[in-house]
Amino acid sequence: MDDTIRQIGERLKGLREVLDIPAEDMAELCGVSLDTYYNMEEGSGELSISNLQKISKRYGIALDVLLFGEEPHMGSYFLTRKGQGMSVERHAQYRYQSLASGFRGRKAEPFIVLVEPRNDDTPLKKNAHEGQEFNVVAEGCMELTLGKKVLILNEGDSIYFDASQPHCMRALNGKPVKLLAVII
């Protein structure tokens, strides 16, 4: 995980330097302090998919380039076999597996997300990003906080929501949750 996060941070710094973007602008776009942004570039701070998506959209860089250092190549279809998608672990609780990383010009970002259980007293960090999001729980039971609303989703339950609302998830019952998340 640490090496992957460090590499993403290096790509962020490289993008900023090549495009001559002040670090203050990147921090503002991500809604974080300048120190927090520098920690992201150094690989010592948490990188959220939502912040990477904001940077991707603002500067016209494919999300795959930021996440994996690769340009998508396929234009008519892209097949991802079970367990074979490019993977990013944001931190110990969330692991994202991209299901369309090789498809060029896609309109949505589909991921298999594994949410590990954590202590009930661990504070939740909400994220918000442009667009909409669709989640369907494949395994387990999770708590989804959407704004001030707390929802419980069980296997087979799905939700479609405005992703600009602050949101976060937590695995319940001490078991991991596996879900399909599509960011549009």
C-alpha positions as CSV (number, residue, x, y, z in Angstrom):
1,M,0.0,0.0,0.0
2,D,2.7,2.6,1.0
3,D,4.6,2.2,-2.3
4,T,1.4,2.6,-4.3
5,I,0.4,5.7,-2.4
6,R,3.9,7.1,-2.7
7,Q,3.8,6.6,-6.5
8,I,0.4,8.3,-6.8
9,G,1.9,11.2,-4.8
10,E,4.8,11.4,-7.2
11,R,2.5,11.5,-10.1
12,L,0.5,14.4,-8.5
13,K,3.6,16.3,-7.9
14,G,4.8,15.7,-11.4
15,L,1.5,16.8,-12.9
16,R,1.6,20.0,-10.8
17,E,5.1,20.8,-11.8
18,V,4.6,20.1,-15.5
19,L,1.5,22.2,-15.7
20,D,3.0,24.8,-13.4
21,I,0.1,24.6,-10.9
22,P,0.7,26.2,-7.5
23,A,0.4,23.7,-4.7
24,E,-2.1,26.2,-3.1
25,D,-4.4,25.7,-6.0
26,M,-4.3,21.9,-5.7
27,A,-5.0,22.1,-2.0
28,E,-7.9,24.5,-2.5
29,L,-9.4,22.2,-5.2
30,C,-9.1,19.2,-2.8
31,G,-10.5,21.2,0.1
32,V,-7.5,20.5,2.3
33,S,-4.7,22.6,3.9
34,L,-1.5,23.2,2.1
35,D,0.4,20.9,4.5
36,T,-2.2,18.1,4.0
37,Y,-1.8,18.5,0.2
38,Y,2.0,18.3,0.5
39,N,1.6,15.1,2.6
40,M,-0.5,13.7,-0.3
41,E,2.3,14.4,-2.7
42,E,4.9,12.8,-0.3
43,G,2.7,9.7,0.0
44,S,2.3,10.2,3.8
45,G,-1.2,11.6,3.6
46,E,-4.5,10.0,2.7
47,L,-5.4,10.2,-1.0
48,S,-9.1,10.0,-1.6
49,I,-10.5,8.8,-4.9
50,S,-12.8,11.9,-4.8
51,N,-9.8,14.3,-4.6
52,L,-8.0,12.4,-7.4
53,Q,-11.2,12.6,-9.5
54,K,-11.4,16.4,-8.9
55,I,-7.9,16.8,-10.1
56,S,-8.5,14.5,-13.0
57,K,-11.5,16.5,-14.2
58,R,-10.1,20.0,-13.6
59,Y,-6.8,19.3,-15.5
60,G,-8.0,16.9,-18.1
61,I,-5.8,14.0,-17.0
62,A,-7.3,10.5,-17.0
63,L,-7.9,9.2,-13.5
64,D,-6.0,6.0,-14.5
65,V,-2.9,8.1,-15.1
66,L,-3.0,9.4,-11.6
67,L,-3.9,6.1,-10.0
68,F,-1.8,3.7,-12.0
69,G,0.5,5.7,-14.2
70,E,-1.0,4.3,-17.4
71,E,-3.1,5.7,-20.2
72,P,-6.2,3.7,-21.1
73,H,-5.8,2.0,-24.4
74,M,-9.1,0.3,-25.4
75,G,-11.8,2.1,-27.2
76,S,-14.5,-0.5,-28.0
77,Y,-14.4,-2.6,-24.9
78,F,-12.3,-3.5,-21.9
79,L,-12.6,-6.8,-20.1
80,T,-11.7,-7.2,-16.4
81,R,-11.5,-10.8,-15.1
82,K,-12.5,-11.5,-11.6
83,G,-9.8,-10.2,-9.2
84,Q,-7.7,-8.8,-12.0
85,G,-8.6,-5.0,-11.9
86,M,-6.0,-2.5,-11.1
87,S,-6.0,-2.0,-7.3
88,V,-5.5,1.0,-5.0
89,E,-5.6,0.9,-1.2
90,R,-6.5,4.3,0.1
91,H,-5.8,3.3,3.7
92,A,-6.4,0.2,5.8
93,Q,-10.2,0.4,5.6
94,Y,-10.8,0.9,1.8
95,R,-9.4,-1.0,-1.1
96,Y,-10.5,0.0,-4.6
97,Q,-10.3,-2.3,-7.7
98,S,-10.9,-0.5,-11.0
99,L,-13.1,-2.4,-13.4
100,A,-12.5,-0.2,-16.4
101,S,-9.0,1.2,-16.1
102,G,-8.1,0.3,-19.7
103,F,-11.1,1.9,-21.4
104,R,-10.4,5.2,-23.0
105,G,-12.9,8.0,-22.7
106,R,-15.2,6.3,-20.3
107,K,-18.1,8.3,-18.8
108,A,-18.2,6.4,-15.5
109,E,-15.6,5.0,-13.0
110,P,-16.7,1.5,-11.8
111,F,-14.9,0.0,-8.8
112,I,-15.2,-3.1,-6.6
113,V,-14.7,-1.6,-3.1
114,L,-13.7,-3.7,-0.1
115,V,-14.5,-1.9,3.2
116,E,-12.7,-3.5,6.2
117,P,-14.4,-3.3,9.6
118,R,-13.0,-0.8,12.1
119,N,-13.7,0.1,15.7
120,D,-17.0,1.8,16.3
121,D,-15.3,4.8,17.9
122,T,-13.0,5.5,14.9
123,P,-14.2,8.8,13.5
124,L,-15.6,8.7,10.0
125,K,-14.1,10.9,7.3
126,K,-16.7,12.1,4.8
127,N,-15.8,12.7,1.2
128,A,-17.7,14.6,-1.5
129,H,-17.1,14.9,-5.2
130,E,-18.7,16.0,-8.4
131,G,-21.3,13.9,-10.1
132,Q,-23.4,11.0,-8.9
133,E,-22.6,7.6,-7.4
134,F,-24.2,4.2,-7.5
135,N,-23.4,1.6,-4.9
136,V,-24.7,-2.0,-4.6
137,V,-23.7,-4.2,-1.8
138,A,-22.4,-7.6,-3.0
139,E,-21.4,-9.1,0.4
140,G,-21.9,-7.9,4.0
141,C,-23.7,-5.1,5.7
142,M,-22.6,-1.5,5.7
143,E,-23.6,1.8,7.2
144,L,-23.6,4.7,4.7
145,T,-23.7,8.2,6.0
146,L,-25.0,10.6,3.4
147,G,-25.1,14.2,4.7
148,K,-26.8,13.8,8.1
149,K,-28.7,10.7,7.1
150,V,-27.4,7.3,8.2
151,L,-28.6,4.3,6.1
152,I,-28.0,0.6,6.5
153,L,-27.5,-1.4,3.3
154,N,-27.5,-5.2,3.3
155,E,-26.5,-7.6,0.5
156,G,-28.4,-6.8,-2.6
157,D,-29.3,-3.3,-1.5
158,S,-28.3,-0.4,-3.7
159,I,-28.3,3.4,-3.6
160,Y,-27.9,6.1,-6.2
161,F,-27.1,9.6,-4.8
162,D,-25.7,13.0,-5.5
163,A,-22.0,12.6,-4.7
164,S,-21.6,16.3,-3.8
165,Q,-23.2,15.4,-0.5
166,P,-20.6,14.5,2.1
167,H,-20.6,10.7,2.5
168,C,-18.7,7.8,4.0
169,M,-19.2,4.1,4.7
170,R,-18.5,1.7,7.5
171,A,-18.6,-2.2,7.5
172,L,-20.9,-3.5,10.2
173,N,-21.0,-6.7,12.2
174,G,-17.2,-7.0,12.3
175,K,-17.1,-8.3,8.7
176,P,-15.8,-6.8,5.5
177,V,-18.2,-5.4,2.9
178,K,-17.7,-5.8,-0.8
179,L,-19.6,-3.5,-3.1
180,L,-19.8,-2.2,-6.6
181,A,-19.4,1.5,-6.7
182,V,-19.9,3.5,-9.9
183,I,-18.9,7.1,-10.0
184,I,-20.6,9.1,-12.8
